[in-house]
Amino acid sequence: MAQPDLTTPGAPCWIDLMSSDPDRATEFYGQLFGWSAEDAGEEYGGYLNLSKDGQYVAGCMRSQPDTGPPNVWSLYLVTDDVNSTADAATTHGSEVLVPVMQVADAGRMAVFKDAGGAAIGAWQADTYKGFDVIGEPGTPNWFELHTRDYASSVDWYKNVFGWDAHVMSDTDEFRYTTLGEGDSALAGIMDASAFLPHGVPAHWSVYFGVEDADAALARIEELGGSVIVPAETTPYGRLAQAADPLGAMFKIVDTAKVA
């Protein structure tokens, strides 16, 4: 079992799914990844905790009108002071999408737009720290920002979340910066200006681990989802992009098949 790093400033600590049909969505991910869903309690407004073999991996809640895309995965990063993070975000010109708020006794959160326009959450833990497990099949394995404003975005995450940023590649073909470096890297920022389709905003992607990417894509289609980008072999495993039956997009990585 891979233990998540929930202490490094700016580390990914939680994901959740806004869904127009939580029952349908949790059924899909349950059959695909073996997840179970449980109501977090009345004080959490219908929020569902999603677990893999009893270990929390994600959350889900029903999307509300006028709160953004109705079916989308969101990422939250560690902060030990969400108010200071919010102040830093506004100082650096960011729009606050969700002001700082208390989430029962679990912690405090806020959501911003980063320098490139991607939505990103901040989480200051109280009783709930975040992921129980990552880096295994059926759990989150990687977190990646695709942005047209690469340099500004890297600076933003350094200034707002205190990222210890490391340049992994800096060529016209591939510009990429990570939080941490090497095998200890926790997330990445990619210069997507050359390939991000017109009209598609900057966004964070969540990669879920699978044992066989091609089999996973076939299963996704059987369950009513769709294949957005077929699997391809890379130095980091076989990667693909898919969407659940409601349209929420995610990526998969098959780390057993490294080129």
Secondary structure, 3 states (H helix, E strand, C coil): CCCCCCCCCCCEEEEEEEECCHHHHHHHHHHHHCEEEEECCHHHCCCEEEEECCEEEEEEEECCCCCCCCCEEEEEEECCCHHHHHHHHHHCCCCEEEEEEEECCCEEEEEEECCCCCEEEEEEECCCCCCCCCCCECCEEEEEEEECCHHHHHHHHHHHHCCCEEEEEECCCCEEEEECCHHHCCEEEEECCCCCCCCCCCEEEEEEECCCHHHHHHHHHHCCCEEEEEEEEECCEEEEEEECCCCCEEEEEECCCCC
